Amino acid sequence: MTPSGMTTLGTILTKVMHNAFEHDKPLLVRQ
C-alpha cells in the first residue's frame, strides 16, 4: 500500500474512532 493510502486509511480510522467515542460519551457519563 502507498504511504498516501496508509495516511488516508489512518485518517478514516481516527475519525471513526473519534465519532464512536463522542457517540458513547453520554452513555458513559450517564452510568
N, C-alpha and C positions, 0 to 999 in steps of 0.2 A: 504493500500500500504506500502511496506517496505521502510525504510529510503534510502536504496541504489536506489530503484526505483524512489523515490522522487528526489534524487540528480541527477539521470540521466535525469529525465524529466526537472528539473530546468536548467541543463546544455544545453539541447537541446533548450529550450525556450530562454535562454540567447544568444545562438549562432544565432538562427533565428532572434531575435530582433536586435542583433548587425549587422547581414548581411543586414537586411532591412534598418537599419539606414545608413549603409555605402552606400547602393544602392541609397537611397533617397537623400543623402547629396548633390550630384551635382545638383539635381533639385532645392533644397532649395537655394543653392548658386547662381544658375542662375537667380532665381526670385529676 
